[in-house]
């Protein structure tokens, strides 16, 4: 009798463990996707920042040339 009860309790608890593991896996995939998107956003921001810096440098160079004439 106790053996059947122990088996039943084990099955119920292992089922909960599977659900928790499945939820953790889905959560992990979602976090990985968020991290990938954050990295892509960072790269786009860096490109825009580099372009803005380069444009600012070009304006300074052009202004220096114009004031030297």
N, CA, C and O atoms as a printed pandas DataFrame, in Angstrom:
     atom_number atom_name residue_name chain_id  residue_number  x_coord  y_coord  z_coord
0              1         N          UNK        A               1    0.828   -1.192    0.000
1              2        CA          UNK        A               1    0.000    0.000    0.000
2              3         C          UNK        A               1    0.872    1.256    0.000
3              4         O          UNK        A               1    0.644    2.177   -0.784
4              5         N          UNK        A               2    1.873    1.286    0.885
5              6        CA          UNK        A               2    2.750    2.455    0.945
6              7         C          UNK        A               2    3.569    2.596   -0.326
7              8         O          UNK        A               2    3.909    3.705   -0.740
8              9         N          UNK        A               3    3.880    1.470   -0.937
9             10        CA          UNK        A               3    4.664    1.495   -2.165
10            11         C          UNK        A               3    3.868    2.209   -3.265
11            12         O          UNK        A               3    4.425    3.033   -3.991
12            13         N          UNK        A               4    2.581    1.903   -3.392
13            14        CA          UNK        A               4    1.750    2.549   -4.408
14            15         C          UNK        A               4    1.597    4.042   -4.126
15            16         O          UNK        A               4    1.604    4.868   -5.039
16            17         N          UNK        A               5    1.461    4.363   -2.855
17            18        CA          UNK        A               5    1.348    5.762   -2.474
18            19         C          UNK        A               5    2.638    6.512   -2.800
19            20         O          UNK        A               5    2.604    7.635   -3.302
20            21         N          UNK        A               6    3.762    5.885   -2.512
21            22        CA          UNK        A               6    5.055    6.506   -2.808
22            23         C          UNK        A               6    5.232    6.696   -4.314
23            24         O          UNK        A               6    5.730    7.731   -4.755
24            25         N          UNK        A               7    4.830    5.711   -5.093
25            26        CA          UNK        A               7    4.923    5.824   -6.555
26            27         C          UNK        A               7    4.009    6.930   -7.050
27            28         O          UNK        A               7    4.407    7.713   -7.912
28            29         N          UNK        A               8    2.795    7.013   -6.526
29            30        CA          UNK        A               8    1.855    8.050   -6.944
30            31         C          UNK        A               8    2.390    9.444   -6.606
31            32         O          UNK        A               8    2.317   10.360   -7.426
32            33         N          UNK        A               9    2.923    9.593   -5.404
33            34        CA          UNK        A               9    3.476   10.883   -4.995
34            35         C          UNK        A               9    4.675   11.234   -5.881
35            36         O          UNK        A               9    4.825   12.386   -6.287
36            37         N          UNK        A              10    5.518   10.259   -6.180
37            38        CA          UNK        A              10    6.680   10.493   -7.040
38            39         C          UNK        A              10    6.254   10.941   -8.435
39            40         O          UNK        A              10    6.850   11.854   -9.006
40            41         N          UNK        A              11    5.238   10.309   -8.974
41            42        CA          UNK        A              11    4.764   10.690  -10.306
42            43         C          UNK        A              11    4.199   12.107  -10.321
43            44         O          UNK        A              11    4.444   12.873  -11.253
44            45         N          UNK        A              12    3.447   12.444   -9.288
45            46        CA          UNK        A              12    2.880   13.784   -9.213
46            47         C          UNK        A              12    3.989   14.820   -9.096
47            48         O          UNK        A              12    3.969   15.839   -9.785
48            49         N          UNK        A              13    4.945   14.561   -8.232
49            50        CA          UNK        A              13    6.036   15.522   -8.044
50            51         C          UNK        A              13    6.927   15.613   -9.271
51            52         O          UNK        A              13    7.402   16.698   -9.610
52            53         N          UNK        A              14    7.157   14.509   -9.932
53            54        CA          UNK        A              14    8.000   14.567  -11.133
54            55         C          UNK        A              14    7.283   15.309  -12.247
55            56         O          UNK        A              14    7.926   15.973  -13.061
56            57         N          UNK        A              15    5.984   15.210  -12.294
57            58        CA          UNK        A              15    5.208   15.978  -13.268
58            59         C          UNK        A              15    5.354   17.468  -13.044
59            60         O          UNK        A              15    5.451   18.233  -14.003
60            61         N          UNK        A              16    5.371   17.884  -11.802
61            62        CA          UNK        A              16    5.582   19.299  -11.487
62            63         C          UNK        A              16    6.980   19.729  -11.895
63            64         O          UNK        A              16    7.180   20.843  -12.380
64            65         N          UNK        A              17    7.932   18.854  -11.700
65            66        CA          UNK        A              17    9.301   19.172  -12.091
66            67         C          UNK        A              17    9.436   19.355  -13.586
67            68         O          UNK        A              17   10.177   20.224  -14.046
68            69         N          UNK        A              18    8.730   18.548  -14.342
69            70        CA          UNK        A              18    8.769   18.674  -15.791
70            71         C          UNK        A              18    8.163   20.000  -16.217
71            72         O          UNK        A              18    8.688   20.672  -17.105
72            73         N          UNK        A              19    7.076   20.372  -15.596
73            74        CA          UNK        A              19    6.443   21.653  -15.928
74            75         C          UNK        A              19    7.374   22.815  -15.607
75            76         O          UNK        A              19    7.498   23.753  -16.395
76            77         N          UNK        A              20    8.022   22.752  -14.460
77            78        CA          UNK        A              20    8.953   23.805  -14.064
78            79         C          UNK        A              20   10.119   23.860  -15.038
79            80         O          UNK        A              20   10.548   24.944  -15.434
80            81         N          UNK        A              21   10.631   22.705  -15.425
81            82        CA          UNK        A              21   11.746   22.669  -16.372
82            83         C          UNK        A              21   11.319   23.220  -17.723
83            84         O          UNK        A              21   12.080   23.941  -18.367
84            85         N          UNK        A              22   10.118   22.889  -18.153
85            86        CA          UNK        A              22    9.610   23.416  -19.415
86            87         C          UNK        A              22    9.446   24.923  -19.373
87            88         O          UNK        A              22    9.782   25.616  -20.333
88            89         N          UNK        A              23    8.940   25.422  -18.282
89            90        CA          UNK        A              23    8.774   26.866  -18.110
90            91         C          UNK        A              23   10.127   27.559  -18.084
91            92         O          UNK        A              23   10.292   28.634  -18.661
92            93         N          UNK        A              24   11.079   26.952  -17.426
93            94        CA          UNK        A              24   12.423   27.528  -17.375
94            95         C          UNK        A              24   13.058   27.554  -18.765
95            96         O          UNK        A              24   13.741   28.514  -19.121
96            97         N          UNK        A              25   12.834   26.509  -19.539
97            98        CA          UNK        A              25   13.389   26.462  -20.895
98            99         C          UNK        A              25   12.776   27.555  -21.762
99           100         O          UNK        A              25   13.487   28.233  -22.504
100          101         N          UNK        A              26   11.479   27.725  -21.674
101          102        CA          UNK        A              26   10.813   28.773  -22.456
102          103         C          UNK        A              26   11.297   30.143  -22.014
103          104         O          UNK        A              26   11.547   31.019  -22.841
104          105         N          UNK        A              27   11.426   30.322  -20.716
105          106        CA          UNK        A              27   11.915   31.589  -20.186
106          107         C          UNK        A              27   13.346   31.842  -20.645
107          108         O          UNK        A              27   13.705   32.971  -20.980
108          109         N          UNK        A              28   14.155   30.801  -20.659
109          110        CA          UNK        A              28   15.537   30.939  -21.114
110          111         C          UNK        A              28   15.617   31.337  -22.574
111          112         O          UNK        A              28   16.441   32.172  -22.946
112          113         N          UNK        A              29   14.784   30.759  -23.393
113          114        CA          UNK        A              29   14.753   31.112  -24.816
114          115         C          UNK        A              29   14.326   32.568  -24.989
115          116         O          UNK        A              29   14.894   33.291  -25.808
116          117         N          UNK        A              30   13.339   32.994  -24.228
117          118        CA          UNK        A              30   12.872   34.379  -24.310
118          119         C          UNK        A              30   13.979   35.343  -23.881
119          120         O          UNK        A              30   14.183   36.379  -24.514
120          121         N          UNK        A              31   14.680   35.009  -22.825
121          122        CA          UNK        A              31   15.774   35.872  -22.359
122          123         C          UNK        A              31   16.900   35.928  -23.387
123          124         O          UNK        A              31   17.494   36.984  -23.600
124          125         N          UNK        A              32   17.193   34.803  -24.020
125          126        CA          UNK        A              32   18.226   34.779  -25.057
126          127         C          UNK        A              32   17.826   35.672  -26.227
127          128         O          UNK        A              32   18.664   36.382  -26.782
128          129         N          UNK        A              33   16.555   35.640  -26.602
129          130        CA          UNK        A              33   16.065   36.489  -27.689
130          131         C          UNK        A              33   16.157   37.960  -27.291
131          132         O          UNK        A              33   16.540   38.800  -28.105
132          133         N          UNK        A              34   15.812   38.270  -26.054
133          134        CA          UNK        A              34   15.918   39.650  -25.575
134          135         C          UNK        A              34   17.361   40.120  -25.606
135          136         O          UNK        A              34   17.638   41.256  -25.990
136          137         N          UNK        A              35   18.280   39.255  -25.205
137          138        CA          UNK        A              35   19.693   39.612  -25.213
138          139         C          UNK        A              35   20.184   39.852  -26.638
139          140         O          UNK        A              35   20.961   40.776  -26.880
140          141         N          UNK        A              36   19.738   39.031  -27.572
141          142        CA          UNK        A              36   20.128   39.194  -28.974
142          143         C          UNK        A              36   19.609   40.522  -29.509
143          144         O          UNK        A              36   20.334   41.238  -30.200
144          145         N          UNK        A              37   18.362   40.856  -29.196
145          146        CA          UNK        A              37   17.794   42.128  -29.645
146          147         C          UNK        A              37   18.515   43.311  -29.008
147          148         O          UNK        A              37   18.739   44.330  -29.663
148          149         N          UNK        A              38   18.873   43.181  -27.750
149          150        CA          UNK        A              38   19.603   44.250  -27.079
150          151         C          UNK        A              38   20.969   44.456  -27.734
151          152         O          UNK        A              38   21.410   45.592  -27.908
152          153         N          UNK        A              39   21.630   43.372  -28.093
153          154        CA          UNK        A              39   22.928   43.466  -28.769
154          155         C          UNK        A              39   22.773   44.149  -30.127
155          156         O          UNK        A              39   23.598   44.983  -30.501
156          157         N          UNK        A              40   21.728   43.800  -30.859
157          158        CA          UNK        A              40   21.482   44.427  -32.162
158          159         C          UNK        A              40   21.186   45.920  -31.991
159          160         O          UNK        A              40   21.653   46.742  -32.780
160          161         N          UNK        A              41   20.414   46.264  -30.965
161          162        CA          UNK        A              41   20.130   47.678  -30.692
162          163         C          UNK        A              41   21.406   48.431  -30.358
163          164         O          UNK        A              41   21.603   49.561  -30.804
164          165         N          UNK        A              42   22.265   47.810  -29.580
165          166        CA          UNK        A              42   23.529   48.427  -29.212
166          167         C          UNK        A              42   24.397   48.661  -30.453
167          168         O          UNK        A              42   25.013   49.718  -30.595
168          169         N          UNK        A              43   24.442   47.682  -31.339
169          170        CA          UNK        A              43   25.235   47.819  -32.556
170          171         C          UNK        A              43   24.688   48.942  -33.446
171          172         O          UNK        A              43   25.462   49.724  -34.000
172          173         N          UNK        A              44   23.355   49.026  -33.584
173          174        CA          UNK        A              44   22.754   50.103  -34.382
174          175         C          UNK        A              44   23.039   51.467  -33.761
175          176         O          UNK        A              44   23.345   52.428  -34.467
176          177         N          UNK        A              45   22.938   51.541  -32.446
177          178        CA          UNK        A              45   23.231   52.797  -31.754
178          179         C          UNK        A              45   24.679   53.198  -31.975
179          180         O          UNK        A              45   24.966   54.368  -32.228
180          181         N          UNK        A              46   25.596   52.238  -31.883
181          182        CA          UNK        A              46   27.019   52.529  -32.073
182          183         C          UNK        A              46   27.280   53.028  -33.491
183          184         O          UNK        A              46   28.069   53.952  -33.688
184          185         N          UNK        A              47   26.622   52.423  -34.477
185          186        CA          UNK        A              47   26.776   52.874  -35.861
186          187         C          UNK        A              47   26.274   54.303  -36.040
187          188         O          UNK        A              47   26.919   55.119  -36.698
188          189         N          UNK        A              48   25.115   54.597  -35.448
189          190        CA          UNK        A              48   24.574   55.949  -35.544
190          191         C          UNK        A              48   25.469   56.956  -34.830
191          192         O          UNK        A              48   25.671   58.069  -35.314
192          193         N          UNK        A              49   25.996   56.566  -33.695
193          194        CA          UNK        A              49   26.889   57.442  -32.952
194          195         C          UNK        A              49   28.169   57.703  -33.746
195          196         O          UNK        A              49   28.650   58.835  -33.802
196          197         N          UNK        A              50   28.713   56.664  -34.354
197          198        CA          UNK        A              50   29.914   56.828  -35.175
198          199         C          UNK        A              50   29.643   57.755  -36.355
199          200         O          UNK        A              50   30.467   58.612  -36.672
200          201         N          UNK        A              51   28.486   57.588  -37.011
201          202        CA          UNK        A              51   28.125   58.434  -38.145
202          203         C          UNK        A              51   27.956   59.884  -37.709
203          204         O          UNK        A              51   28.390   60.799  -38.409
204          205         N          UNK        A              52   27.330   60.098  -36.557
205          206        CA          UNK        A              52   27.135   61.462  -36.055
206          207         C          UNK        A              52   28.478   62.096  -35.691
207          208         O          UNK        A              52   28.703   63.278  -35.951
208          209         N          UNK        A              53   29.354   61.317  -35.096
209          210        CA          UNK        A              53   30.682   61.822  -34.737
210          211         C          UNK        A              53   31.465   62.187  -35.992
211          212         O          UNK        A              53   32.126   63.225  -36.038
212          213         N          UNK        A              54   31.392   61.345  -36.991
213          214        CA          UNK        A              54   32.089   61.606  -38.244
214          215         C          UNK        A              54   31.519   62.854  -38.931
215          216         O          UNK        A              54   32.271   63.669  -39.467
216          217         N          UNK        A              55   30.206   62.997  -38.913
217          218        CA          UNK        A              55   29.588   64.180  -39.512
218          219         C          UNK        A              55   30.003   65.440  -38.759
219          220         O          UNK        A              55   30.267   66.473  -39.375
220          221         N          UNK        A              56   30.061   65.361  -37.447
221          222        CA          UNK        A              56   30.509   66.508  -36.652
222          223         C          UNK        A              56   31.946   66.875  -36.952
223          224         O          UNK        A              56   32.283   68.054  -37.054
224          225         N          UNK        A              57   32.791   65.877  -37.093
225          226        CA          UNK        A              57   34.198   66.137  -37.438
226          227         C          UNK        A              57   34.300   66.788  -38.820
227          228         O          UNK        A              57   35.107   67.693  -39.030
228          229         N          UNK        A              58   33.483   66.323  -39.745
229          230        CA          UNK        A              58   33.500   66.895  -41.091
230          231         C          UNK        A              58   33.053   68.350  -41.063
231          232         O          UNK        A              58   33.619   69.185  -41.768
232          233         N          UNK        A              59   32.047   68.660  -40.259
233          234        CA          UNK        A              59   31.587   70.046  -40.138
234          235         C          UNK        A              59   32.689   70.938  -39.568
235          236         O          UNK        A              59   32.895   72.063  -40.023
236          237         N          UNK        A              60   33.391   70.415  -38.564
237          238        CA          UNK        A              60   34.493   71.191  -37.995
238          239         C          UNK        A              60   35.587   71.430  -39.020
239          240         O          UNK        A              60   36.136   72.528  -39.110
240          241         N          UNK        A              61   35.900   70.405  -39.788
241          242        CA          UNK        A              61   36.927   70.530  -40.819
242          243         C          UNK        A              61   36.495   71.554  -41.870
243          244         O          UNK        A              61   37.288   72.399  -42.286
244          245         N          UNK        A              62   35.246   71.472  -42.289
245          246        CA          UNK        A              62   34.727   72.409  -43.279
246          247         C          UNK        A              62   34.726   73.840  -42.736
247          248         O          UNK        A              62   35.044   74.779  -43.466
248          249         N          UNK        A              63   34.370   74.013  -41.461
249          250        CA          UNK        A              63   34.343   75.337  -40.847
250          251         C          UNK        A              63   35.751   75.908  -40.741
251          252         O          UNK        A              63   35.953   77.102  -40.959
252          253         N          UNK        A              64   36.722   75.066  -40.410
253          254        CA          UNK        A              64   38.107   75.511  -40.330
254          255         C          UNK        A              64   38.612   75.968  -41.703
255          256         O          UNK        A              64   39.289   76.989  -41.822
256          257         N          UNK        A              65   38.272   75.199  -42.720
257          258        CA          UNK        A              65   38.694   75.562  -44.081
258          259         C          UNK        A              65   38.052   76.889  -44.508
259          260         O          UNK        A              65   38.695   77.731  -45.134
260          261         N          UNK        A              66   36.768   77.056  -44.154
261          262        CA          UNK        A              66   36.058   78.269  -44.547
262          263         C          UNK        A              66   36.617   79.495  -43.807
263          264         O          UNK        A              66   36.701   80.580  -44.383
264          265         N          UNK        A              67   36.989   79.329  -42.558
265          266        CA          UNK        A              67   37.499   80.482  -41.803
266          267         C          UNK        A              67   38.942   80.809  -42.172
267          268         O          UNK        A              67   39.403   81.926  -41.938
268          269         N          UNK        A              68   39.659   79.843  -42.746
269          270        CA          UNK        A              68   41.057   80.081  -43.137
270          271         C          UNK        A              68   41.121   80.848  -44.447
271          272         O          UNK        A              68   42.158   81.428  -44.767
272          273         N          UNK        A              69   40.058   80.864  -45.197
273          274        CA          UNK        A              69   40.093   81.545  -46.507
274          275         C          UNK        A              69   39.832   82.986  -46.394
275          276         O          UNK        A              69   39.828   83.693  -47.401
